[in-house]
Amino acid sequence: MQPNTSYCGGVVHGQIVLANGDRWTGGDVSGAVTSQQRGAVECGNPCTLVNMNIHDNPGAFAGIYALQNGASGPFVVSGGRVTGSGSLGIGSSNSSQVTISGVEIDHNGAFANCGFEGGGFKSTSSGSRFTDNYVHDNNCFGVWYDINAANNEIDHNRVDNNAGGGIFYEISHDATIHDNDISGNGAGSCTWLWGAGIGIASSFNVQVYNNTLTNNCNGVGETQQNRPEDAPPAHLLENVSVTGNSISAGKTGAVEDNGAVLSTRNLTWSANTFNNGASFCGLGC
């Protein structure tokens, strides 16, 4: 591909690597085989993909992937569908200016290692927005941020029936998670406070508000463990507010397994509603 070129349409059977500044609208990509943390469509820096149909790539690690060496961005995926990738639908590694909007991301991760990277979307990016997407029926998590991701907004998404949980914010900080409709997640990981519609793991400065959570294994699950890897910063569950959410089924609250005194961490819950067997366990989960 040529740098700073716009492409329209086209069908590709196999992997395609875009040059820096490329834009592709309405392309169809299937049958790719890639190595770990590589995509059927691999983005340059920057990269824009619009209304793509990326499907039937079980031999590809991801449907779309933005590599760490493309860190400055922007990386934009708008509209279209990503389905049937071996481990991950869409991934970005330390990219900035990431926007994923209006994309259907489904049935990815059949061959994933869910402890490493798999599911619908995973990012270690900062300053991103993940909005108005339909993320469903993926193995592992639906939406997953990890390893010092910061200043991210996750809003107005529909997140349904993902095996590992709905939205998971892990060893990261500074996020707003709001106005999402999250249902039926976590059946594949339903112990402790895992398998939550929204999970906050050893992360700080996170606001969770105005979400509707229905029939997930757990509601909003906050967990503290010793997480020394990939520091700094210290990975503390701290300054998390959970406000104005509607929660049906499962437990909502916070838990630790390392002796942390969570009562000193400014973990707050207010104006949430619980029904259909949902329970609030606060700091006593």
N, C-alpha and C positions, 0 to 999 in steps of 0.2 A: 504494500500500500504506500501511497505518496503522502508526505506531510501536508497538513492543512488542506485536505481534500474532502469534499462532500460526495457521498455515494447515496444512490437511491435504488432500493430494490436489490435483487440478486439472490441467487440460491447457492449456498456453499455446502459441500459435503466434506467436512474436515475442519481442522483448526484454522483460524484466521487471526493474524496479528496486525493491529492497526498502528499506523505511524502517529507521531505526535501531532495533535491538532485535528485529527480526522473526525468527521461526523458521518454517521451511517443511519439512514432512515429506511425502515421497511424491509430489512434483510431477513433471510431465512437460513439458519445454520443448524446442521444436524450431522451425526456420525463422526464427531471429533474424538480423538484420543489424545490425552495430555498427561504430563507428569503432575506430581503433587503441587498444589497451589498455582496451577496454570488454568487458563480458561479456554473453552471452545472459541470464544471471542476474547482476545486479550487487548486491553486498552492501552493506547499511548498516553502521552501527557501533553496537553489535556485530551479529553475524549468525550464525545457525545453520541449516545445511542438512542434512537427514537423509534418506537413502535416495532421493535425487533421481535421475531419469532425464533427463539432458540430452544430447540426441542430434541429429544431422543439422542442424548449424548451420554450414555451410561459409562463410556470409557473416558470421559473427560472429568477432571477433578471438579471444575466449576463450569457453569454456563457462561458467565462473564467474570473476568478477574482483572483488577487494576493492581499492578505490581508496585512494590515499595519504591523501585527506582523511578516511578512516576509520581513522586510524592506531592508535587505542588498543585496539581489539578488545573482546572476543575474536572471532575469525573461525574458525568451526568447520564443517568438512565431514565428515560421518560416513556411511559406507555409500554405496550407489548406484553410478551409472556416469556418466562424462563422456566422450563419444565424438563424433567427427566435427566438431570445431570447426576453423575456418580456420587459426588459428595456434597456439593454446595451449589445453590442457585447463583447468587451474586456474592462476590467477595472483594474487599479492598484492604490493602495492607499499608497503613500509615499514610494514606492519601489524605489530602485536605480538599476542601471545597467539594465535598461529595453530596450529591442530591439524587435520591432514588424516589421517583414519584409515579404513581399511576400504573405500576407494574404488577401483573399476576405472577407470583413465584410459587410453584407447586410441584409436588411429587419429586423432589430432589433428595439425594442422600441415601439411596438404597445401599450403597457400598461404603458409607461414611464411617470413620472413627469419630464417634460423637464426643469423645474426650479431647479431641484435637480440633477439628474444624469440619462442620457439616451442617446441613439443614437448608433453610431458605436463604438467609442473608447473614453474613458475618463480616465485621469490620473492626479494625484497630484504629480507626480514623478519628480525627477531632474536627469539630466545626461542621458536622454533617447534618443533613435533614433527611429523614426517612418518613415519607408522608403519602397518604392516600393509596397505599398499596394493598393488595389482597394476597396474603401469605397463608397457604393452607396445605395440609396433608404432606408435609415434609418430615423425613426422619430427622432426629436431633431437634434443635430449637428452630422456631420460626424466624425470630430476629435476635441477633446475638452481637453485642459489643464486648470487647475484651482488651486487656493489656494496656491500661493507661489511656484508653479513649476518653475524650473530654469535650465538653461544650457541644453535645449532640441533642437534637430534638427528634422525638419519635412520636408522631401524631396522626390522628385520623386514619389509621390503618384498620383493616379487618384481618384478624390473625386467628385462624381456626385449625383445630385438629392436627397440630404438630406434636410429634411424639415426645420430645424432650421438654417442652414448655413453650409458652408463647413468646414473650419478650424477656430477654435475659441480659442484664447489665452487670458485667463481671470485672473485678479488680480495675475499676475505672472511676471516673468522677465527673461531676457537673453535667447533669442531664435533666431534661424535662420529658416526661412520658405522659401524654395526655390525649384525651378524646379518642381513644382506641376502643374497638369492639373486639373482644378476645374471648373465644369459646372453645371448649372441648380439647384443650391442650394438656400435655403432661402424662398421658396414659402409659408411656414407656419409662417414666422415671418418677414414681409416686411415693418415695420415702422421704422422711425428715420433712423439710419444707421445699424440697425439689418439686419439679413438675408444676410449677406455679404459672398462672396466667401472666403475671409479671414477677420476675425474680431479680432481686438486687443482692449481689454477692460481693462482700468485702469492698464496697464502693461508697463514695461519700458525695455530699451536695447533690442529691437527687430529689426531684419533685415528681410525684405520681398523682395525677388528679384527673377527674372527670372521665374515667374509663369505665366501661361496662364489661364485667368479667362473669362469664356464665359457664358452669359445668366444667371448669378446669379442675385438675387434681387438687391444686391449692389456689388460693386467691392471690394476694400479694405476699410473697415470701421473702424475708430479709435474712441473710445468713452471714455469720462471721466465722472465718477460719484463719489459721495462720497461712498467709500467702506472701512469702518473702521473695518469690520469683519476680523478675521484671520490675524490681523497684529501682529508684524511687518513683512516686511517693509511697508512703506507707499505705497499705491497702486496708483501711479501716471502714467498717460499717458505721457511718456517722453522718449526721445532718441529713436525714431522710424524712420527708414529709409525705404522707399518704392522705389525700383529702378529696372528699366528694365523689368517691367511687361507688358504683353499684356492684356488689359481689354476691354471686350465687354459687354455693358449694365450696368446699375446701376450707383450709385454715388461712388466716391472715395474721401476720405478726412477725416477730424476730426471734432468732435462735443463734446460739454460739456453741462451738465445741472445743474452745481453747481457753476457757476461763475468763473471757472478756466481760467487763462489767457494762452491760448494754445500757443500764440506767443513766450512765454518764455521757451517752453518745448523741443526745438530742434526736431521738427517733420519735416521731409524732404521728398520730392518727386522729383525724377529725372529720365529722360529717359524712362518714361512709355508711352505707346501708348494707345489711346482711340478710339474706333469705335463702330458702331452699336448702337448709342444712348448713349453710356457711357459718363459720364461727370466727370470732376475734379472740386471739390468744395473747396479743400484746407482747410483753417481754417474757411470758411464761409458756411459750410453745414447746 
